[in-house]
Amino acid sequence: MKDIIALIKSTIEKRNLIIDLAKSDFKRRFVGSYFGVAWMFVQPMVTVLIYFLVFQMGFKSTPPIPNTPYVLWLIPAIVPWFYFSEILTTGTNCLKEYDYLVKKVVFNVEILPVIKLVSSAIVHVIFILIMIAMFLLQGRLPMLSWLQIAYYSFALSMYSLAIVYICAAVNVFFKDMAQIVSIALQFGMWATPIMWSPAIFPEAPAWIDKVLRINPLYYIVVGYRDSMLQGNAFWQRPMLGLYFWAVTLSLFWLSIRIFNKLKVHFSDVL
């Protein structure tokens, strides 16, 4: 618990530095690129288009929510996945990317994953605005439950950060960690009910939904859909919420301990 409190204090104290470095990190990704920031949105948009063509136009999949187009059912689930995926992809390599800062004795390396989180959050906010615009263009009236997206985004940020601390620390010593994360994300996208749901397949066994709930991202994906499509409040899934935060806080505690034990060797290896 002391490690987590120390991290929170360090993040608050260095908040201006974190914001400045996050902005710099966001801009640096597109230096020399003709289309600049636009590339950040092209790949996700193409991904949404492909899944739309495959599942709605090809398989004629019908979302489990009545009177809801497949694309409106898909977007609230895939937007948080893009955020989660970007945090893990960029955060895993953050210590190597900022090795010149890691080697500085006075620099708090604990804030480097937070910098990647803030940088990814900038993109996530833009995607949320695009999602809201699409709902409005489809004739959906705003609901108070849309405000819950802020809560679920925070929850997803904490879960993602907990994983990144472990991955980033291990990646310093085990060079294949980034590739493992990439493969795990490909598998995880299908293990999370983003493009599909057991309710879409009437013949699917009842136990599949129970297995899916083991994945903490299930809570996030369902929460985004509850907020954007059905107007359900987050406290209407109390057991799922308690399970998610129990896993997240436990993982956070473990990841910070591992990170702090390994960080004394970072500068030597890098």
Secondary structure, DSSP 4 states (H G I P E B T S, - for coil): -HHHHHHHHHHHHTHHHHHHHHHHHHHHTTTT-SSTTHHHHHHHHHHHHHHIIIIIIIS----SSTT--HHHHHHHHHHHHHHHHHHHHHHHTHHHHTHHHHT-TTS-TTHHHHHHHHHHHHHHHHHHHHHHHHHHHTTPPP-GGGGGHHHHHHHHHHHHHHHHHHHHHHHHH-TTHHHHHHHHHHHHHHHTTSS--GGG-TTS-THHHHHHTTSTHHHHHHHHHIIIII---GGGSHHHHHHHHHHHHHHHHHHHHHHHHHGGGHHHH-
